[in-house]
Amino acid sequence: MNSTLKIKYTIDALFGVGVSKYLPKDLRFTYSKKTGRIQHVYQNDMLLCTLRIDGGLAITPNFAQILIKSKKFRENCVEVDYDSKPFVEDGNSVFCNHITWFGKNILIGSDVPVLHENRVIAVGKAIVSSKMLHSLKRGVAVKIRDSLKVQTGENEQK
């Protein structure tokens, strides 16, 4: 099967049908030397995602920012408040009481992009599902795997 087609099918299966149309055109793939399977997907020199052995994708925050244009993809995201934003960017977990909005497609163990003001600041693994988030007020909701560090300096809001 064509590598690009395989990635499109995987993205649609994981995040919703139609999300793959936001996939960049100029993709580059790396393959395992032992099995010949796709390992990594790049756009130019930027890593977009890594294929897991179980068939899932480990997406990067940059790739999530590209896919966020899709409304269906947003249903896999959580949005955090201003107070927790710097901690999440440093790689700390997202707690239930700091989530201001969450999509309905979040499942336990799935990749979850973390947003602040419609910008992806991190990507992590969901500890609880969206149904559980309705009732929970405390505890870890998303364990962060990869985050974007703010490089604008300390005086961001002044």
N, C-alpha and C positions, 0 to 999 in steps of 0.2 A: 504494500500500500504506500502511496505517496506520503512523505513525512508531513507536509503541510496539511494534507487532508486528515491525517491521523490526529494532529494537534487540534484542528477545527472540531472534529467529532468529540474529542476529549473535553474541550472547553465547553461545548454545548451541553454535554452530558453532565458536567459538574456544576455549571453556573446558570444554565438555562438556554433554551433553543434561541438562536439568533445572536448570542453574545459574540460568537466567533467572527461576525462580519466586521468587528472593530479591530481584528488582528492585523498588525502591520504586514505589508506586502513583502518587504525585504528581510526575510527570516534566514537565519543560518543555524544549522544543526550540528551537534557533536554526537558521536555514536560510541557505544561501548565496544572495546576491542574484543572482548570475550563473546558477547551475545549478538552484537550488531544492532541492538535496540537504541532508540533515541535516548540520550542522556540529558542534554541541555538545549535550550532554544535561545538564540541571541538575535537582537536587531542591531546591526553594525557591531560594536563591541560591548553593548549593554546586555547583561543577562536578563532574560524575561522570566524563564521558569525552568525548573528541573523536574523531570519525570520520575515519579516514585515507582518502586517495584510493584506496589499494590494497584497501580493504574492511575493514581491520583497525580496532581500537579502541586509542586511547591512554587507558588508565584512570588515574585518580588514586588516591593512597593511601586516600582516604576511601571511594571506590567499592569498592576491593579489600577494605576492612574490612567493608563491607556484604555482599559476596559470599563472604567467608571462612566463612560459616555452612554453605556447601555443601561436602560431602566431595569432590565431583568438582573443585571449584575449587581446593581445597588441593593437588591433584596438579599444579598449575601453579606452585607456590610453592617458595621455598627458605627455610630457617631458618638464621640466623647465630648465632655464639657471642657471649658477653658482651663480649669484647675488641674486636670489630669494630663493635659496635652504634653507638657514638658517631660513628665515621667514616662509616658508611653513612647515618646521619641527617643528616650534613653534606653528603651528596651524592657521597661517594667510592665507587669501584667495590667490588664484592664479590669477594674472591679465593677460589679453590677450597678452600684449606686452612682457611678460616674458616666453611665451610658445615657445619652439624651434621646437617641433614636436607634432602632435596629430593624433590619429586614426580616421578612417572614421565612426565608429559606435557610436559616442558620441551623445546622445540625451539629451534634456533638462530634468532635474530631475533624470537622471540615475547616478548610482555610477561610479565614475571615479578614478582609481588609478593614482597617480602623481609620475612620475619617474624622477630620475636624474642619468645619466650614467647607465641605465638599472637596477637600484635598486629602489624599491618602497619606497618612503619616506613619503607618506600620501595617504589618501583616502578621497574623498569628493563628493559633489553633483554638477553636471553640471548645470551651470546657462545658458549657451548658447550651441547650438549644433555644431557639426563639420562643418556643412555648413556655419554657422554664423562666425566661427573662421577664415575662409578664408579672410573675409573682415574687421573684427574688429581689431583695433589697441589699444583700450583702454577699460577699464572697467573690472569687475570681470568675470572670466571664470568658476572657480571652487571654491565653498565654502567648506573649509576643515572641515571634521567631526572627523577624527582620524588621528594622525600622529605618526611617530617614532622619538623620540628625539635622537639626536646623543650623544652617551655616550663615545666618544673617547677622549674628552677634547677639549680645545680651540685651541691648536697648531696643527691642523689637517694637514695643508698644508706646514708646515715648515720642 
